[in-house]
Amino acid sequence: MSELIIDASVIVKWFVKEEWSEETEALRDDYAAGKVDLASSIIMPFEVLNALKYSGAFGEDELVEASEILEDLQVTLYELKGDYTRETVKLAMRKGITIYDASYVALAIVQDWCCGRPMRSS
């Protein structure tokens, strides 16, 4: 089974209808059907809840409920350590992006995944 690396914006689209929501919902359905596994940076739940808070569509109770849904999803969350840390910092510095944004790309690199397929053949 493929493990797909997703960033917080994918999951936000499951809660807030915006451009690309339909495509992310298809991914959610594939995950629910056991066709793919999902993984992300350990910061993902914080970023999702922050985006939902600032969307203006969620109050305190709804954010708590959203956090429970995130927990129930059981997306694999990777801690920032070792090669993952080094790759994150390297990308952030060399590409002039935030550590937050770099963490998702770096995770795909260290997990050898890109676009839903292995970057290197075994």
Secondary structure, DSSP 8 states (H G I E B T S, - for coil): -EEEE--HHHHHHHHS--TTHHHHHHHHHHHHTTSEEEEEETTHHHHHHHHHHHHTS--HHHHHHHHHHHHHHT-EEE-S-THHHHHHHHHHHHHT--HHHHHHHHHHHHTTEETTEESS--
